[in-house]
């Protein structure tokens, strides 16, 4: 069964409604793409045109005009300067007081040593008197200390003499002690000898006593024998001869006993004499011992006295050193007093203010009656104003020779030397040319200005040149100096400083930093940064960049060169 048309329409409509959400975004994307293409095509075309133009610019080598710097000989270096006096100073007071006399005024010509003013300084005069009195007192003290020093020297010499004498006494006492010791030893030797003699005498006595006993025993035997023989003789038992022999023997023994007794008496006397000698020698030893002790005491006493005298010498020497120190101290005090006196005398000499050199008084800041203080003076402005300090009493300047100090550029450091001639001209003195010489140079460059200081002296006998004048100085260099000049159009001044476009040997642009000197209008002096054989671009354009290849036209020959 076929469907009806009514049913077919709704189905178709249902199918379209299902595809529409897919087709709509595609259409939107296509539309946006078309719009982008339409907008980007002009830009792409413009970029292509610019790239083509840039390529043509890069392939096109620009033409530039080049020339070398000018070497201009320097006929004379002209510089501005101020004229100053050869000597100028401020005269200050050295003493305090009141100005009593005034002999000069502004413009006065004075000579060195001329009195300019006098100051009344009573305080300084009193100080001089006091210093002189102190000096006299110091001189008297030195004299007294010298007298004390002489006395101390005499005391030291006396003490030293006493020491020498006492040393002799000590030696004498020691010699006496040695003598007494020798006598003691001799006495002891005599004592020993006498004791030995006593012992020998006692032994002899003992021997004599033994001999006596033996003789007495023999005598007793002989007496008994004799008595017996006499009895036997009477009885006729012995002969007369035998009896006589016994009688003779008896007599002999009796004589022996008598002799032995006599020997004993002699021996006893020898013992007594030896004992007496021993007693005498002991007494001599005791006396010698006493003499030794006395001599030792004398030596000790002499040494004690010598020690005390040596101590006295040391004390005298210490006193002498103290006296010498006192003399030196007093001399130092006298020297200080003399220096103080001289100082005040010098200050009193400064009561007269004199000119230090020949010159002209350029200023006067004092009047008669002004209070003068060392180093500064005071000047009164008005009756109601307070004193105003000013510098110095007078100003003085020597103007018979004036000096000029100028700063010379670095290029002339070898050309301007001491002895170089210089001329000075002043606009207010037309027709006058003053000639001088360079006398000194600093030989050191100022890093900011690249100049060095030069001083010139100019004779000014007539006084035409007045200090403070402005003048033009022309210095003739000792040797020829050439200055390097370039056209002013060649200079480039931007954030990188002053530069010049230079053509390298391979015809490329290089921007060279330079320093300029004097400006002559169309041309400018180059003080540093260029060499005479450098090729510079006369009118560099803003399109030039570092390292750009160019074609150069010589400004002198108008020929092209690579």
Secondary structure by P-SEA (a helix, b strand, c coil): ccccaaaaaaaaaaaaaaaaaaaaaaaaaaaaaaaaaaaaaaaaaaaaaaaaaaaaaaabbbbbbbbbbbbccccbbbbbbbbbccbbbbbbbccccccccccccccccccccccccccccaaaaaaaaaaaaaaaaaaaaaaaaaaaaaaaaaaaaaaaaaaaaaaaaaaaaaaaaaaaaaaaaaaaaaaaaaaaaaaaaaaaaaaaaaaaaaaaaaaaaaaaaaaaaaaaaaaccccaaaaaaaaaaaaaaaaaaaaaaaaaaaaaaaaaaaaaaaaaaaaaaaaaaaaaaaaaaaaaaaaaaaaaaaaaaaaaaaaaaaaaaaaaaaaaaaaaaaaaaaaaaaaaaacbbbbccccccccccccccccccccbbbbbcccccccccccccbbbbbccbbbbbbbbcccccccccccbbbbbbbcccccbbbbbbbccccccccccccbbbbbbbbbcccccccccbbbbbbbbcccbbbbbbccccccccccccbbbbbbcccbbbbbbbbccccccccbbbbccccccccccccccccccccbbbbbbbccccccccc
